[in-house]
Amino acid sequence: MRGLIIGLGSIGRRHGRNLSGLGVEIMGVDPCPDRRSGFAAEVKEARTYEKLEEGLAAGCDLAVVASPNAFHLEQALACARAGLHLFIEKPLAVSAAGVKELADEVESRKLTVLMGSNWKF
């Protein structure tokens, strides 16, 4: 199984370590070179990419969206269109615009989607 972590800050690194520990092959995406190098040092054997399109082209099975909130919906929709199951950190979006499109895409592809919430999990 291959996982794509989008957003390589502290939460993205934690998801990367946890999934790697479960035997998932990890890829990471972040525009910041320092976060990419830190992620690669912390999550052994992880490959990193600057752009989401590069990460999606790597052929993953699932994605963790851990980027800044303003990008969650757009990135989740791109991942759903690529057929990836999703774990999205809260909040899903900063407005309701586009949420139905994501829900329709997920439903039509029969994808699993989970939302992160540190108060519940």
C-alpha positions as a Markdown table, in Angstrom:
| # | Residue | x | y | z |
|---|---|---|---|---|
| 1 | Met | 0.0 | 0.0 | 0.0 |
| 2 | Arg | 1.2 | 3.5 | -0.8 |
| 3 | Gly | 0.2 | 6.7 | 1.0 |
| 4 | Leu | 0.5 | 10.3 | 0.0 |
| 5 | Ile | 0.9 | 12.9 | 2.8 |
| 6 | Ile | -0.1 | 16.4 | 1.6 |
| 7 | Gly | 1.4 | 19.1 | 3.9 |
| 8 | Leu | 4.6 | 18.1 | 5.7 |
| 9 | Gly | 4.3 | 20.2 | 8.9 |
| 10 | Ser | 4.1 | 18.6 | 12.3 |
| 11 | Ile | 0.8 | 16.8 | 11.7 |
| 12 | Gly | 1.9 | 15.6 | 8.3 |
| 13 | Arg | 5.1 | 14.2 | 9.8 |
| 14 | Arg | 3.1 | 12.4 | 12.5 |
| 15 | His | 0.8 | 10.8 | 9.9 |
| 16 | Gly | 3.9 | 9.8 | 7.9 |
| 17 | Arg | 5.6 | 8.2 | 10.8 |
| 18 | Asn | 2.5 | 6.3 | 11.9 |
| 19 | Leu | 1.6 | 5.0 | 8.4 |
| 20 | Ser | 5.2 | 4.1 | 7.7 |
| 21 | Gly | 5.3 | 2.1 | 11.0 |
| 22 | Leu | 2.3 | 0.2 | 9.7 |
| 23 | Gly | 4.3 | -0.8 | 6.5 |
| 24 | Val | 2.8 | 1.8 | 4.2 |
| 25 | Glu | 5.1 | 3.2 | 1.5 |
| 26 | Ile | 5.1 | 6.9 | 2.0 |
| 27 | Met | 5.3 | 9.9 | -0.4 |
| 28 | Gly | 5.0 | 13.5 | 0.8 |
| 29 | Val | 4.0 | 16.7 | -0.9 |
| 30 | Asp | 4.9 | 20.2 | 0.2 |
| 31 | Pro | 6.0 | 23.4 | -1.6 |
| 32 | Cys | 8.6 | 24.2 | 1.1 |
| 33 | Pro | 12.0 | 22.6 | 0.6 |
| 34 | Asp | 12.8 | 22.7 | 4.3 |
| 35 | Arg | 9.6 | 20.8 | 5.2 |
| 36 | Arg | 10.3 | 18.2 | 2.4 |
| 37 | Ser | 13.9 | 17.6 | 3.6 |
| 38 | Gly | 12.7 | 17.4 | 7.3 |
| 39 | Phe | 10.0 | 14.9 | 6.4 |
| 40 | Ala | 12.4 | 12.8 | 4.4 |
| 41 | Ala | 14.8 | 12.7 | 7.3 |
| 42 | Glu | 12.1 | 11.8 | 9.8 |
| 43 | Val | 10.1 | 9.3 | 7.7 |
| 44 | Lys | 12.7 | 6.8 | 6.4 |
| 45 | Glu | 12.5 | 5.9 | 2.7 |
| 46 | Ala | 9.8 | 8.5 | 2.0 |
| 47 | Arg | 9.9 | 10.2 | -1.3 |
| 48 | Thr | 8.9 | 13.9 | -1.5 |
| 49 | Tyr | 7.5 | 16.2 | -4.2 |
| 50 | Glu | 7.0 | 19.9 | -4.5 |
| 51 | Lys | 3.7 | 19.7 | -6.3 |
| 52 | Leu | 0.5 | 17.7 | -5.7 |
| 53 | Glu | 0.5 | 16.6 | -9.4 |
| 54 | Glu | 3.9 | 14.9 | -8.9 |
| 55 | Gly | 2.7 | 13.1 | -5.8 |
| 56 | Leu | -0.5 | 11.9 | -7.5 |
| 57 | Ala | 1.5 | 10.6 | -10.5 |
| 58 | Ala | 3.4 | 8.4 | -8.0 |
| 59 | Gly | 0.4 | 6.1 | -7.9 |
| 60 | Cys | -0.8 | 6.0 | -4.3 |
| 61 | Asp | -3.8 | 4.2 | -2.7 |
| 62 | Leu | -4.6 | 6.8 | -0.1 |
| 63 | Ala | -4.0 | 10.4 | 0.8 |
| 64 | Val | -3.8 | 12.3 | 4.1 |
| 65 | Val | -4.6 | 16.0 | 3.6 |
| 66 | Ala | -2.7 | 17.9 | 6.3 |
| 67 | Ser | -2.0 | 21.1 | 4.6 |
| 68 | Pro | -3.2 | 24.6 | 5.6 |
| 69 | Asn | -7.0 | 24.7 | 5.9 |
| 70 | Ala | -7.6 | 26.8 | 2.8 |
| 71 | Phe | -6.2 | 24.0 | 0.6 |
| 72 | His | -8.1 | 21.0 | 2.1 |
| 73 | Leu | -11.1 | 20.9 | -0.2 |
| 74 | Glu | -9.2 | 21.5 | -3.5 |
| 75 | Gln | -6.5 | 18.9 | -2.6 |
| 76 | Ala | -9.1 | 16.4 | -1.4 |
| 77 | Leu | -11.0 | 16.7 | -4.6 |
| 78 | Ala | -7.9 | 16.2 | -6.7 |
| 79 | Cys | -7.1 | 13.1 | -4.7 |
| 80 | Ala | -10.6 | 11.8 | -5.0 |
| 81 | Arg | -10.5 | 12.3 | -8.8 |
| 82 | Ala | -7.3 | 10.2 | -8.8 |
| 83 | Gly | -9.2 | 7.5 | -6.9 |
| 84 | Leu | -7.4 | 7.8 | -3.6 |
| 85 | His | -9.1 | 7.1 | -0.3 |
| 86 | Leu | -8.9 | 10.1 | 2.0 |
| 87 | Phe | -8.1 | 11.1 | 5.6 |
| 88 | Ile | -8.6 | 14.9 | 5.8 |
| 89 | Glu | -7.6 | 16.9 | 8.8 |
| 90 | Lys | -10.2 | 19.3 | 10.2 |
| 91 | Pro | -11.7 | 21.4 | 8.8 |
| 92 | Leu | -12.9 | 19.9 | 5.6 |
| 93 | Ala | -13.2 | 23.4 | 4.0 |
| 94 | Val | -13.3 | 27.0 | 4.8 |
| 95 | Ser | -16.7 | 27.4 | 3.1 |
| 96 | Ala | -19.4 | 25.0 | 1.8 |
| 97 | Ala | -18.5 | 25.9 | -1.8 |
| 98 | Gly | -17.3 | 22.7 | -3.5 |
| 99 | Val | -18.2 | 20.3 | -0.7 |
| 100 | Lys | -21.1 | 18.7 | -2.7 |
| 101 | Glu | -18.7 | 18.2 | -5.6 |
| 102 | Leu | -16.3 | 16.3 | -3.4 |
| 103 | Ala | -19.1 | 14.2 | -1.8 |
| 104 | Asp | -20.4 | 13.3 | -5.3 |
| 105 | Glu | -16.9 | 12.3 | -6.5 |
| 106 | Val | -16.3 | 10.2 | -3.4 |
| 107 | Glu | -19.7 | 8.5 | -3.7 |
| 108 | Ser | -19.3 | 7.8 | -7.4 |
| 109 | Arg | -15.9 | 6.2 | -6.9 |
| 110 | Lys | -16.9 | 4.4 | -3.7 |
| 111 | Leu | -14.0 | 5.9 | -1.8 |
| 112 | Thr | -13.5 | 5.9 | 2.0 |
| 113 | Val | -13.2 | 9.3 | 3.6 |
| 114 | Leu | -12.4 | 10.1 | 7.2 |
| 115 | Met | -12.1 | 13.4 | 9.0 |
| 116 | Gly | -9.4 | 14.0 | 11.6 |
| 117 | Ser | -10.5 | 15.5 | 14.9 |
| 118 | Asn | -8.1 | 15.4 | 17.9 |
| 119 | Trp | -11.1 | 15.7 | 20.2 |
| 120 | Lys | -12.6 | 12.5 | 19.0 |
| 121 | Phe | -9.8 | 10.2 | 17.9 |
